[in-house]
């Protein structure tokens, strides 16, 4: 089917994220997200919190079955519901930062709900941002030229189904809410998109996340539900 340029650009970004994470961050999890109970505005979902089957899930068709042609035609498997939530905001931040640097002099930091992209000149002391941690405190981080930052959390968008807490990050390997020790993960990257891809993948990887992040050269801070903090090389102490 033909699609708008904005949608095609967003979908291509989502597929790039899937490639970067070896399919861990998969845009075809839409039906599984809905099956987990997140099928409306979060306030509505929480109003009915507690009802439903906690073991309900749905098939994740897989990102490799999605195609985008050079002329903007999109192909998806039958009954596929796309969810671009893991990439669209970060992609938008990168796009805005690039457009600002193209059309205006100076330096720019774009923050869309915690997905941060930078472009152009950098202040003498770098861009200083505050990262809200799982315990409510704020860590100060200096962002350099062309860096992106993103945080993925299991603590904000939560609800209950059948007495069990659910969050919005779905593991495509199971089709269910990811079981993970991490309350949140913050990563830096060459772009907001890459940073968000890494932070989301880290949540899904669970205890394997620090090794995966280190192996990919990604500086990150991982805050566990039990209060433990893990930093990968490159993250300020």
C-alpha positions, 0 to 999 in steps of 0.5 A: 500500500502507498504511504505518506513520506512521514510514515515511510521515514518513521517506518524505515527508522523503526526497521533500522532500530530492529536491525541495530538490535538484532530484532529485539526492538521489533515494530510488529509487536502492536498486537502483543502490546494490545493483548497485554492490556495497553490498547487505549490511553494509559489513563483508560487502561489504568481505570480498568486495571486488574481485569483480564487474562494475565497470560494473554498474548498475541503473535509477533509477526517479525520485522523482517516480514515488513517491506518498504519500497524505494517509491514509498510502498509498504508491505506488512503481513496480514493482521499486523499492527505496527507499533513505532513507539520505540523509535518514532519520538527519537527519530523525530528529535534527530530529524528536527535537530538536523533541520535546525542545523541545516537552516539556522546558525548556532547549536541545537539540543532537541528534547522530546520527552527525554529523547535528546538529539544535538546538532551544530555548535556546542557550548564551551562546556558542552550541553548539560542535561539532567537525567531523572533517575529511578529514585527521583534524583537527577544526574547531571550529564554533559552531552557533546557534539552530535550525541544523542541520549535516551532513557527506557523505563519499566516504571512509568507506563504500568498497569495491572492485568489479573493482579500482575503488573504490566509495562509497555515494553514487549519482548518479541521473543515471548510476545509478553511484557519483558521480565527484566531486573531494570527499572530504567536504562539510559544510553548515549549514542551517535543519535537519539535513535541509536541511544533509544534503540540501545536503552530499549534493547537493554531493558529487554535483554535483562541481565545480559544487557551490560555485556551487550552494551559494552560489546557494542561500545555504548555508554550507559547507566542501568538502574535496577529495581533493587537499587543497584546501579551498573555503569558501562565504560564511558558513562560518567561516574 
